[in-house]
Amino acid sequence: MDDERVVGAELERLAGTDPLDPIDPQAMLTRGRRSRRTRRLVAGGGGVAAVAAIAVGASLLPGSATSSPEPNVATSSKKAVVSSDFSPVPGVPRGEAAIGAELSLKEANRRCKLRNPTVPGSIQPAPNWHVGITVMYQPAKGQRMANCTIPGGDKPSAALVEATRRDPVPTTAAAQLRNCSVYFWIDMTKWRVRTADVEPGRAAELVAQSPSGKSTVTCGLLVTKYDGAQLDSSSRVFRSAVSGRNTFEEDFQSIPGGQEGCVRDKCKGWLYTATGRIPSHVARIRIEPAGGAKHDITLVDGWFALAWLSSDPQGRPDAKVTAYDKAGKVLHVLNG
């Protein structure tokens, strides 16, 4: 952990001297850890590589995207059934047909320009680009930090965008899927939520699969102090066949999240936010922070979602974590 302390100190220095928007060093470190965890999850099948969006500046909502898509849109051989709440995106397959293919940098930039026509410049280089990953734009002097979630082929209507703005962290599955659809530009409104967890007003994390079962999304909906409503930068949409499994220790030895509502030395707590997949024999996980209280989550075939604010006034992430099987037998205990 020495390297994290060094990086953390440097981020604190930058936060105090950066002439642009405020930077939350703890949030930046947390997002970096979360992205490493996501890379392991989806790289298990060798098909998806994650890119860390370290700081989120621009809104991910597509309210200002192009308003009149071209009529000739690439589609799959089988015509997808799409909702009238979504319109086609030029040159992009509709629905889950857009998921999984590797994109060129040129194509990724083209789609980000469709999504964010007022943001200048290009996105940063990365090992590869796919629909649904969140990437930063190349920084320019005096320009506000901005990013792009590379869109699919279903542009949401103005009504859906407005509904997402009004209700950024919904408590119902239907509204959560609506918001995820708005962020990814993929119609997920008919997808099946496998597991979800909600901290009202702050965070919702979920795992859902398409009706065909061929595609999976891990979607985190957040409201942060500096950036407002946004998509958790570790969120991904990918072909189900490429999803791997982390070990219990990898995902729960140090749970991603961040301090909430800290004023001087007192906080509202630590907000745990995570999605992932671990071995299927784990059916339930209990989290017991050092500051007291406890929270249980239910797993489905190893898939988990966690969004919970502890009540620790010191905002500490430390927690005892216990894994149980379906019969309630203890399988693993961490930090206990």
Helices and strands as residue ranges (DSSP letters): H 2-17, H 25-43, E 86-88, G 95-98, H 105-115, E 134-136, E 147-149, E 154-156, H 158-166, H 173-184, E 192-199, E 203-209, E 215-224, E 228-231, E 236-239, G 240-242, H 248-252, E 257-260, E 269-277, E 284-289, E 295-298, E 303-309, E 319-324, E 330-334
